[in-house]
Amino acid sequence: MEDVVKKRVLLAKEFHLNGIELARKCDPLSKMMAVHNFHIGIEIIVKSILLKFEIRNEKTLNIDFESMLNAVDSHQEFKDKKLRLPYRQEIRNLNQVRNLVQHHVMEPDQSSMDDWRLFSSRFITQTLKEYFDIDFEKINRISFVSDSCLRKYLNTAIEYINKNKYDSASCLAAAAFEYASISISSFIPDSSASFFVSSALWRSELDFDVLKKAFNDTFKRIDESEHFAALLASGINLSDYKRYKDATPFVTIMLGGNPHFESNGQKEFTKESSTWLVEFVTASLVKWQQYALDPKVPEYLFSAADSFIESEISNQKFIEKGSDLYP
């Protein structure tokens, strides 16, 4: 699929998913925005059909919604196949409600929100399958991730899921999250308490080994708490973060920059958990970009991180339990 059409389809899914999230809320503004998002998602799909099948070009797409629908259904190739856009009446009604929202600031009725969510979901799912041969559930946001190295980790994780290598997929998705979280935590000021307290202890002639260890453990915990606080402040949901920890091995970014994975034998990685994990990490990265936090592999770690994933891609070397990478 052409890049411009691919990006349009991805964008349509983003608007649709955002509409679903807004539709769950009961305040007037959220409902009005949900209707707009459902409509925009559908409109983008229709315009993508016009572009892909060269019914219209970019410069002639500025037509009203009903004319776009008619342009698709009147296309001779589709008429020969007896292929028509589904749910015409429902999406026509949605367009009318959208116009009332946009021009008269009308609050949509709460009881209708489920209808708009249902019909827009069915429309997008069916048209993607019939006109693009694309499974709606398999469209992902990875191409919207700015950092090329993080994209490699996530795309390779998807490949591993397709090959039923769920351990490997979970490792790479978790590594991408950890690299990015290091970069977005960089805005937290470094504390100097550790330096002053620990240096005072080291200068003491008394044997404070136990106390020193306690202080070091405390400072480590403070670092972890600062990191966790930064993640929550960046928009990560607490319950999602818990699920993330349950779905991943323990990841350590080594001093040299490469990731190291560990997990006990009781943790199981499934298609469901690894698929959710990739989606969660991708969504987190996109959200951080929206907040201008610039998630990326930090420059001082980039060489090792990129070499690691390039080795995975070129050698098709899967990360398995029992290997050097995943003991």
N, C-alpha and C positions, 0 to 999 in steps of 0.2 A: 504494500500500500504506500502511496506517495506520502512523504513526510507531512505535508500540509494537511492532508485528510486525516492521517493518523493523529496528529496533534488536535485536530478538531474533535475527533471521536473521544480522545482522552479528556478533553475539556468538557465535552457534553456529559461524560460520566461524573466529573467533578461537580458540575453544577447540579446534576441530579442527586448525587449523594448529599450535597450540602442542603438541597431542598428537603430531603427526607429528614435530616437532622433538625432543620428549622420547623418542619411540620409537626414535630413532637411537642413543640412548645405552644402555649396557649395565648401568649400576648399578641396584640394586633400586629405589631411590626414584624415579628417572626413569621406570622401567617402570610402577610403580604409579600415578604421576601421569599418565602417558600414557593408561592405561586409563580413569582417571577423566575425563580431558579428552575422549576419544573418546565416552564415554557421555554426558557432559554436553552435548556438541554435538548428539548425536542427540535427547536429551531436550528440549532447547530447540526443535528443529525440530518435534517432535511437539506440544509445547505451543503452538507458533505456529499449527499447523494447527487445533488446538482453538479458539484465539482467533479466528483469521481467519474461520472458517466458523461461529462462534458456537455451537459444540458445547458448550463450557463457558466460563464467565467467569473472570476473575482469581481470584475468591474460592473457586472450586471446582476449582482445578487441583491441589490437594494430594492427589493419589491415587497409588497405586503404578504402577510403570512398565508392567506388563502391562495394567492397567486403562486406561491412556492409549492404548495400542496398540489395544485392543479398542474403545474409544470412537470412535476414528478410523475403523476398518474397519466398524463397525456403523452409521455415519452414513448415512442413507437416500440422500442425494445421491450419495455415493460408491458405494453399493451399486448404484444405478441405472446408474452409469457403469462398473460392474465395476472400480472403482479400489481397489486394496489396497496397503497399505504393503509395500515390497519387503524381502527378506532378513529375514523375521520370525524364522526359527530362529537365524540368525547374531547378530542383535542381542539375541535372548533369551539366547543363550550369553554375549554380552558383558556383559549385565546381571548374570548369575550370577557372572562373574569379578569384576566391579566390586564386588558385594556381599562376595565373599571378601576382596578387597583392603581394603575399607572396614571390615569387621567383624572380620577375622582377620589383617589385615596380611600377606596371602599375596602372595608375589612372583610375578608372571606369568612364564610360561615365555618365554624369549627367542625361541624358534621361532614362537610364536603372535603376536608383535607385528606382523609384516607382515600377518597375516590380519586383525587388528583394524583396522589402518590401511586395508587394502584395502576391507573390507566397510563400514566407517563412511564412507569416501569415496564409495563407490558409493551407499550409502543416502542421504546428504545431497544428492549431485548429482542423483539421480533424483527424490527427493521435492520438492526445490526446483523442478525443472522441471515435474513433474506437478501439484503443488498450488499453486504460486505463479507459474509461468511465468517463473522466474528462472534465469539462467545462473550457476552457482556461480562460475565464473572471473571474472565481471563484478561480483561483489559487492566493494565496496571499503570501506576503513576511514575514508574522509575525514570522514564525519559524526562520528567520534570525536575529531577534531582540535578542540581547544578554541578556538583563535584564529580568529575569523570571517574575517579578512583572508587568512590562510593557506589556509583552506578555499576561498575564492574563487579563489585562484591554482590550487589543485589541481583543483577542479571544472572550471574553464575549460580546464585542460590536458587533462582527460578529453574535453571537447567537441572540442578541437582534434585529438586522436587519432582520434575518430570521424569527423572530416572530413579525415583523412589529412594533417593539418598537423603533421607530426612535429617540424619545426624549432620551431614555435611552442609546442607542448606541452613540449618539452625546455627551452625558455627559461623558461617560467613555473614548471615544477617546480623547476628549479635556483634560480630567484629565491626561491621559498618556502623552500628549504633554507638559502640564504645568509642570508635575514632571520632565520630561526629560530636558526641557528648563532651569529649575532651576539649574540642574547639569552642563549643558554646559556653563552656564553664570558664573560659579564660577571662571573662569580664569580672569575675569575683576577685577582689583585691587579696593578695597574699598576706597572711597573718604573720607578724614577726614574733608572736608569743612563743612559738616553738623554739626559735633561735635564742631568745633571752633566757628562758627558763632552763633549756637543756644545756646551754653553755655555762650557766651558773652552777648547775649540778656537776658538770664535768670538771670544773675548776676546784670543786670541793675535795678536800683530802679524805672525807668520810666515805665509807663504802655504801653507796646508795644504789646498788645494782637493781634491787627490786623496785625501788622508787623510780629509778630511771626508766625501767621497762614499763611501769605503770603510766608514766608521763608520755612515753613514746606511743603506747597503745591509745592513750587519750587523744594525742595529736592526730593519729591515724584516723580515729573515729571522727574527729572534727573535720578532717579533710573529706571523709566519706559523706558526712552530713551536709557540708557545703555543696558537694557535687550533687547530692540528692535534692537539696533545696533549689539548686539551679535548674535541674530537670523539671521540677514541679512548677517553678516560676516561668519556664519556657512553654507551658501549656500541656505538659504530659499529665494525663489523668492518673490518679493514684491507683485505681483498680487495674488500669491497663498496664501500669508499670509492674505491679505485682504479677500479673499474668505474663509479662515479658520475662521476669526473673524465673518464673516457673517453666517457661518454654525454652530456656537457653542453657547452655553449659556455662561454667564460670570462665569468663574471658579476662585474660591479663594482656595488656599491651606492654610488651617487653621494652627494656631500655633501648634496644637496638631498633625498635619500631615494628617488629613483626608481632602478630597475635599468637597467643598460646591458649589452648583450650583444655579444660578439665571438667569432669562430671562424674558423679557416682553412678554405679550400675543400676540404681533404681529409677533414674530419670529416663522416661521413654519419649522419643521424638516421633511424632506421627505426621501424616500428610496435613491433617487439620491444624495441628499446632505450628508446623513450619510455614504453612501458607499464611496463617494469621500473623505469624512473626514477621514475614517479609512485608506484608501489608502495613503492619504497625510501624515498622522501622521507616518504610517509605513515607507514610503519612506524617510521621514525626519530622522527618527531614524537610518535607515540603512545608509543614507548618512553621518550622524554625526559619526557613527562607522567607516566609511571609512576614515574620517578625524581624527580619533583617539581622538575624543572628549569624548568618553565613556559616552553616554547618559544612565541614570539610575535614579531610585528613590533614592534621597540622603539618606545616612545612617540614618540621624537623623529624617527622615520622613518615613522610610521604614515600621516600625512596624504598624503605623496607616494606611498607604496606603495599605499594604498587608491585614490587618484585614478587611478593608472596602471591598475590592474586593472579599475576601474569603466569607464574609457575603453575598455578592450579588450572588456568585456562589452557595453557599449551600442553601440559602433561596429562590432563584429565585425571589428576591424582586426587582421589576422594579422601576426605578427612574421616577416618573411621575410629571407633573406639578401639583401643589397643595399639594405635599407631603412635609415633613419636609426637605428632601434633596433638593428639587427643588421647592421653594415657588413661 
